[in-house]
């Protein structure tokens, strides 16, 4: 029997937490492991793999939902819950599972968690990592050898994979590519950059120097939301 999805509710409004925890209790394939107004506490639950699905508010005083997702590094699925429709685009750029606009009906909530179940439990996690991946370019699927990738640059709905010999434009978001790249060999260091640890030459404060071909180097910024996790990996 498949175990229920372990979920976490993060919202700075206690009433919103009460509504969502009540909804969770009505769904047999969900298990509530925590509910908090403190997003920093919630990050530790996800880091410890206690939660695999997060119901996340965007407007919170300590840490915004966008900053929270930046720090997640794809370790859990996210369903955004907010009163502000204008944040929908930001959410989907982070590959969230769904976007629920408050006030949230149970019917709409249930459709979202069915979608989460389909995505998070669709297939078992791979047991080994391939040394390559395929990305969709303009007219074809192109194989990319991971050891050749220096860093990845996000360009709205495209990504640019930099190698010593070419730049490959792939038709996907940086958030979706981040999930496909093996950790800890690749690490997100900025909303627009993923770097290959093997190609880092030096790290100085908020700057990473990447070794390229023919002695060329590239300087990559480290975003505030990613700095702590990046330095822990080093």
N, C-alpha and C positions, 0 to 999 in steps of 0.2 A: 504494500500500500504506500502510495506517495505521501511523504510528510507534508504538512501545511507550509505555506510560505511564511517565513518569519518577517514580520513587518514592524515598522517604527513610525510614530506620528510626531512630527516636529512643527510646532506652531507657537507663536508668542501669545496667542489668545486662548485661555483655558476653555472658553465655550466651544471654540472650533475643535479643540482636542476632544472634548466630551462627545461632540457629534460624530467625529471620525472613529473614535474608539467604540462607540455604540454600533456604527456601521460594520466595523471589523468583526465584532462579536457575532454578527448575523450571517457571516460568510464562512462556511465549513472549511474551505481550503486556505483560510488565513489564520495566523497565530500572532497575536500582539505580544511583542517582546519588550516594548517600551513606549512611553509617551512623555514628551518633555517640551518645555518652553525654552530650553537652553540648547542651541545648535552645537555648541562645543561638546557637551555631553553626548549628543547624538552621534557626533563624528567618531567617538571612541567605540560606540556600539557597532558601527559599521566597520571600523578598522579591525575589531576583534571578530568579525564575521558573524556577529550575533544576529544582525538584520540583513536581509537580502532585498527588501523592498521598503522604500521610504516615501511616506506621504509628507511633502515638504512645502511649507509656506515660503513665499519669496521675500516679503517685507518683514524683516526681523531686526531688532536693534543691534544685537551683538555681532551677527554674521548674516549677510543676506543669503537668500536661497541660491543665487548665482555663485557666490563665493563658496558656499557649502558644496555645490556640485563640482566646482573646480578642485576642491580638496578630496573629493571622493575617488577620483581616478578610476571611475567605472566599476568600483567594488560592489555597487548595489544598484538596482533599478530605482527610478524616481518617478513618482506621480506628483506633479505640482498642484498645489491647492492655493488659490489666491483670489482676491477680490479685484485684481487689476488685469484686465484683458490685454493691455499693451505689452505685458511681459511674455506673451505666448511665443513670439518669434525667438526671444532669448532662450526660452525653454527648449524649443525644438532644435535649436542649434546645438544644444547639449544632449541631443538624442533621448529626451525624456520619453517615458512610455505613454503618458497622457497628461492633459492639462485640464484641471477641474476648476471652473469658475464659481466662486461662492455667491449665493448660498448653494450648496451642493445637495442634490436630491439623491436618495438611495439608489434609484434606478440608474442615474448617471455614474454614481460611484461603482456600482456592480459591473457596468460595462467596462469601466477602466480596469478593475481588478481581473476581469476575465482576460483582457488584453495583456495584462502583466503576467498572468499565469501562462498564457500562450507563448510569450516571449522568453520568460525566465526559466520555464520548465519544458521548452520545446525539444531540447536535445541534451544529452549528458555532456559535461565539460570534457574537452579533449585531454587525453592522458599524456600527450607529448607535443612539443612545439615543432612545426616544420621550419626549416631554415629559409623559407621563402613564402611569399603570398602573392595572390593575384589581385590586381586593382583594375577598375574599369577606366580606361582612357576615353578619348573622344569616339573612337570607332572600334575598339577591341578590348579584350581582357589581356593585360600585360603582366608577365611574371616579374617580380622584384625580389632579388636576393637580399635578405635582411642584413647580412654582414656588410653590404655595400652602402646601406643607407646611413648618411651622416646625421641628417636631421629632417624633420617634417615641418612644413610651414602651412598654416591654415589660411585659406583665401575664400572666406564666406562659404559657399557651397562646394568648393574645390579644395584640394590639398596639393602641395608641391613637395614631392619627395626628392631631396637633394642627395646625389651620389657623386663620387669623384669624377664620373665621366658624363653624366647627364642629369637633367631635371625632368621628372616625370609628373605630369599633371593628371591627377585622379579625380573622378567625379564622385566625391563623397565628402562628408564633413570631417573635421579633425577629431571630433568626439567619437565617431563611428570607427575611424582608423585606429584611434587609441585603444579601443577594445580588442582589435585584431592583432596588435603588436604585443610580443611577449614581454612581460615584466620579469625581472627588473632591468632587462637589457635596454628597454626604451622607457623614458620617463617624461611625462608632461611637466614642463617648467614654466609655461606661460599659456594664456588663452589661445595664442597663435602658434606655439612651438612645442614639438616633441623632439627630444635629443636622444641619440644613441650613446650610452655611457662609454662604450669602447672607443669612441672617437673624440671624447673630451680631452683637450690638452691642458687647460687650466681653468680654475674657478676663482674669481675674485669678486667678493661681495655679491652684487646682483648681476654679474656678467659671466657667461660661459664662453670660452674660446674653443671652437671646433676645428680640428685639423682637416684640411682638404687636400687636394692634389697639388703637386708641384710647389709645396710649401705654403700654399694659400691657407688663410684662416678666416673664420667667420665668427663674429661676436653675437651671441644670443642673450637676450635679457631674461632674467628670472622674475616672474610676476610675484607680487606680494602674497597672493593666495596659495602659491605653490612652494614658496621658499623653504618653509619648515620641513615639509615632506621630502623635498629634494635633498636637503642637507642630511636628513636621516638616512637616505639611501646611500649617500657617499660614505 
